[in-house]
């Protein structure tokens, strides 16, 4: 496994565009979070906004860049036929996918942590000036640490989910389309359903809606799923995608 990890880390860090994508994740997360924080305000009698969701709103946008990074980690090899060389040098295909998943998860964990921490720090003063209570924005106590840590884990799971889809689909454009469709289009379709029970059920299985419940710090009783349960739904999507992708990688020709 050490050889697999070294090979995949070398490929990922030397992949064209990796550095730009990582920088974009951080910049986009912070910029969108700052913009969202600047347009909301909290009156003394209550504001109805969740400060954690606002301060980490950029995660909803930067997850698309995480998906592109994850897809490129394997579909790029299919596009250049380098996958044949990879599987010849390392014939244990599950080991190759596992090494890709570990390397990608580690890199996303680091970059996601930087992005989330920078967003929380950059938006704190803005939200305080807009009337949000200081105790709701503390990174050392209260619900905010859970929202921040959960957001980082959310990005890691999005990366693993995207890697699994890309392994199964092979084509970069198709894989990105599937992932972004499930993340952004699925929630839009849910809003078109009139039946409340069906809408609530689909919300619970939506990878983005359920996963981002981990950011919630107010009105938790009104959520269809608790924060950690929602993140578990996304973890199930990521696990299913990796298992499905791994099975197809083993059983079909490269």
C-alpha positions as CSV (number, residue, x, y, z in Angstrom):
1,X,0.0,0.0,0.0
2,X,2.9,2.4,0.6
3,X,3.9,2.1,-3.0
4,X,0.3,2.7,-4.1
5,X,0.1,5.8,-1.9
6,X,3.4,7.2,-3.1
7,X,2.4,6.7,-6.7
8,X,-1.1,8.3,-6.3
9,X,0.3,11.3,-4.3
10,X,2.9,11.9,-7.0
11,X,0.2,11.8,-9.7
12,X,-2.2,14.0,-7.8
13,X,0.3,16.7,-7.0
14,X,1.7,16.8,-10.5
15,X,-1.7,16.7,-12.2
16,X,-2.1,19.8,-14.3
17,X,-4.4,22.3,-12.5
18,X,-4.4,20.7,-9.1
19,X,-2.8,23.7,-7.5
20,X,-5.3,26.1,-9.1
21,X,-8.2,23.9,-8.0
22,X,-7.0,23.8,-4.4
23,X,-6.5,27.6,-4.4
24,X,-10.0,28.1,-5.9
25,X,-11.5,25.9,-3.2
26,X,-10.1,28.2,-0.5
27,X,-10.8,31.5,-2.3
28,X,-14.3,30.6,-3.4
29,X,-15.3,29.3,0.1
30,X,-14.1,32.5,1.8
31,X,-15.4,34.9,-0.9
32,X,-18.9,33.5,-1.1
33,X,-19.2,33.2,2.7
34,X,-18.1,36.8,3.1
35,X,-20.6,37.9,0.4
36,X,-23.4,36.0,2.2
37,X,-22.5,37.5,5.5
38,X,-22.5,41.0,4.2
39,X,-26.1,40.9,3.0
40,X,-27.8,39.6,6.1
41,X,-28.5,41.3,9.4
42,X,-29.8,40.3,12.8
43,X,-32.3,42.5,14.6
44,X,-32.3,42.7,18.4
45,X,-35.6,40.7,18.6
46,X,-34.2,37.9,16.4
47,X,-33.1,37.4,12.8
48,X,-34.1,34.0,11.7
49,X,-30.7,33.2,10.2
50,X,-28.4,30.5,11.3
51,X,-25.0,32.2,11.8
52,X,-23.0,29.0,11.1
53,X,-24.7,28.3,7.8
54,X,-24.1,31.9,6.7
55,X,-20.5,32.0,7.8
56,X,-19.9,28.7,6.0
57,X,-22.2,29.3,3.0
58,X,-19.2,29.2,0.6
59,X,-19.0,25.4,1.1
60,X,-22.1,25.0,-1.0
61,X,-20.3,26.6,-4.0
62,X,-16.7,25.3,-3.5
63,X,-18.0,21.7,-3.3
64,X,-18.3,21.8,-7.1
65,X,-14.5,22.5,-7.3
66,X,-13.9,19.6,-4.9
67,X,-15.9,17.4,-7.2
68,X,-13.9,18.5,-10.3
69,X,-10.7,17.8,-8.4
70,X,-11.8,14.3,-7.4
71,X,-13.1,13.4,-10.8
72,X,-9.8,14.5,-12.4
73,X,-7.9,12.2,-10.0
74,X,-9.0,9.2,-12.1
75,X,-10.9,10.2,-15.2
76,X,-7.8,12.0,-16.4
77,X,-6.0,8.7,-16.5
78,X,-8.8,7.2,-18.6
79,X,-8.7,10.2,-21.0
80,X,-4.9,9.8,-21.6
81,X,-5.0,6.0,-21.4
82,X,-2.5,6.2,-18.5
83,X,-4.8,3.9,-16.6
84,X,-3.3,1.0,-18.5
85,X,0.1,1.8,-17.3
86,X,-1.1,2.3,-13.7
87,X,-2.9,-1.1,-13.6
88,X,0.1,-2.8,-15.2
89,X,2.5,-1.4,-12.6
90,X,0.0,-2.0,-9.8
91,X,-2.4,-4.9,-10.8
92,X,-4.3,-4.9,-7.5
93,X,-7.1,-2.6,-8.6
94,X,-8.8,-2.2,-5.3
95,X,-5.4,-1.1,-3.9
96,X,-5.2,1.6,-6.6
97,X,-8.6,2.9,-5.8
98,X,-8.0,2.8,-2.1
99,X,-4.8,4.7,-2.5
100,X,-6.5,7.3,-4.6
101,X,-9.3,7.7,-2.0
102,X,-6.9,8.0,0.9
103,X,-4.7,10.6,-0.9
104,X,-7.7,12.6,-2.1
105,X,-9.3,12.5,1.3
106,X,-6.1,13.7,3.0
107,X,-5.6,16.5,0.6
108,X,-9.3,17.6,0.8
109,X,-9.1,17.4,4.6
110,X,-6.2,19.9,4.7
111,X,-7.5,22.3,2.1
112,X,-11.1,22.1,3.5
113,X,-9.8,22.9,7.0
114,X,-8.0,25.9,5.7
115,X,-11.1,27.1,3.7
116,X,-13.5,26.6,6.6
117,X,-11.3,28.2,9.2
118,X,-10.6,31.1,7.0
119,X,-14.3,31.6,6.3
120,X,-15.2,31.4,9.9
121,X,-12.6,34.0,10.8
122,X,-13.3,36.3,7.8
123,X,-17.0,36.4,8.4
124,X,-17.0,36.7,12.2
125,X,-16.5,40.5,12.3
126,X,-19.0,41.1,9.5
127,X,-21.7,39.1,11.3
128,X,-20.9,40.8,14.6
129,X,-21.3,44.2,13.0
130,X,-24.6,43.0,11.5
131,X,-26.0,42.2,14.9
132,X,-25.4,38.5,15.4
133,X,-24.6,37.5,19.0
134,X,-20.9,36.8,19.7
135,X,-21.6,33.6,21.5
136,X,-23.1,32.0,18.3
137,X,-19.8,32.6,16.4
138,X,-17.3,31.1,18.8
139,X,-15.0,28.5,17.4
140,X,-14.0,27.2,20.8
141,X,-17.4,26.4,22.3
142,X,-21.1,26.0,21.4
143,X,-22.4,24.5,18.2
144,X,-20.1,26.4,15.8
145,X,-17.1,23.9,16.2
146,X,-19.4,21.1,15.2
147,X,-20.6,23.0,12.1
148,X,-17.0,23.8,11.1
149,X,-15.7,20.3,11.6
150,X,-18.7,18.9,9.9
151,X,-18.2,21.2,6.9
152,X,-14.7,19.9,6.5
153,X,-15.9,16.3,6.7
154,X,-18.7,17.2,4.2
155,X,-16.1,18.3,1.6
156,X,-14.1,15.1,2.2
157,X,-17.1,13.0,1.6
158,X,-18.0,15.0,-1.5
159,X,-14.5,14.2,-2.8
160,X,-14.9,10.5,-2.1
161,X,-18.4,10.4,-3.6
162,X,-17.1,12.1,-6.8
163,X,-14.2,9.7,-7.0
164,X,-16.5,6.7,-6.8
165,X,-18.8,8.1,-9.5
166,X,-15.8,9.0,-11.8
167,X,-14.4,5.5,-11.3
168,X,-17.7,4.0,-12.5
169,X,-18.4,6.5,-15.3
170,X,-14.8,7.0,-16.5
171,X,-15.7,10.1,-18.6
172,X,-14.9,13.4,-16.9
173,X,-17.8,15.4,-18.2
174,X,-20.3,12.7,-17.5
175,X,-19.0,12.2,-14.0
176,X,-19.0,15.9,-13.1
177,X,-22.6,16.1,-14.6
178,X,-23.8,13.2,-12.4
179,X,-22.3,14.6,-9.2
180,X,-23.4,18.2,-9.7
181,X,-26.8,17.0,-10.8
182,X,-27.3,15.1,-7.6
183,X,-25.9,18.0,-5.5
184,X,-27.7,20.9,-7.1
185,X,-30.5,19.7,-9.3
186,X,-31.9,17.1,-6.9
187,X,-32.7,19.7,-4.2
188,X,-34.4,21.9,-6.9
189,X,-36.6,19.0,-8.0
190,X,-37.6,18.3,-4.4
191,X,-38.9,21.9,-4.1
192,X,-41.3,21.2,-7.0
193,X,-43.0,18.3,-5.1
194,X,-46.3,19.4,-3.4
195,X,-46.6,16.4,-1.1
196,X,-44.9,17.3,2.2
197,X,-44.2,13.7,3.3
198,X,-42.6,12.9,0.0
199,X,-40.7,16.1,0.0
200,X,-39.4,15.4,3.5
201,X,-38.4,11.9,2.5
202,X,-36.4,13.1,-0.6
203,X,-34.8,15.8,1.5
204,X,-33.5,13.1,3.9
205,X,-31.8,11.1,1.0
206,X,-30.5,14.2,-0.8
207,X,-26.7,14.1,-0.5
208,X,-26.4,17.9,-0.3
209,X,-29.5,18.7,1.8
210,X,-28.8,15.9,4.3
211,X,-25.1,16.4,4.4
212,X,-25.2,20.1,5.0
213,X,-27.5,19.6,8.0
214,X,-24.3,19.3,9.9
215,X,-23.9,23.1,9.6
216,X,-27.2,23.8,11.4
217,X,-27.0,25.4,14.8
218,X,-30.5,26.7,15.2
219,X,-34.0,25.2,15.1
220,X,-32.5,21.7,15.1
221,X,-35.9,20.1,16.0
222,X,-37.3,21.3,12.7
223,X,-34.8,19.5,10.6
224,X,-35.8,16.3,8.9
225,X,-32.5,14.8,10.1
226,X,-30.2,15.6,13.0
227,X,-26.8,17.1,11.9
228,X,-24.7,14.0,12.3
229,X,-27.4,11.7,10.9
230,X,-27.5,14.0,7.8
231,X,-23.8,13.7,7.3
232,X,-24.2,9.9,7.6
233,X,-26.5,10.0,4.6
234,X,-23.8,11.6,2.5
235,X,-21.3,9.0,3.9
236,X,-23.6,6.3,2.7
237,X,-23.7,7.9,-0.8
238,X,-19.9,8.1,-0.8
239,X,-19.5,4.5,0.4
240,X,-22.0,3.2,-2.2
241,X,-20.2,5.1,-5.0
242,X,-16.8,3.8,-4.0
243,X,-18.0,0.3,-3.7
244,X,-19.8,0.4,-7.0
245,X,-16.8,2.1,-8.7
246,X,-14.4,-0.4,-7.2
247,X,-16.5,-3.4,-8.3
248,X,-16.7,-2.1,-11.9
249,X,-12.9,-1.3,-11.8
250,X,-12.3,-5.0,-10.9
251,X,-14.7,-6.7,-13.3
252,X,-14.3,-4.8,-16.6
253,X,-11.4,-4.0,-18.9
254,X,-9.5,-0.8,-18.2
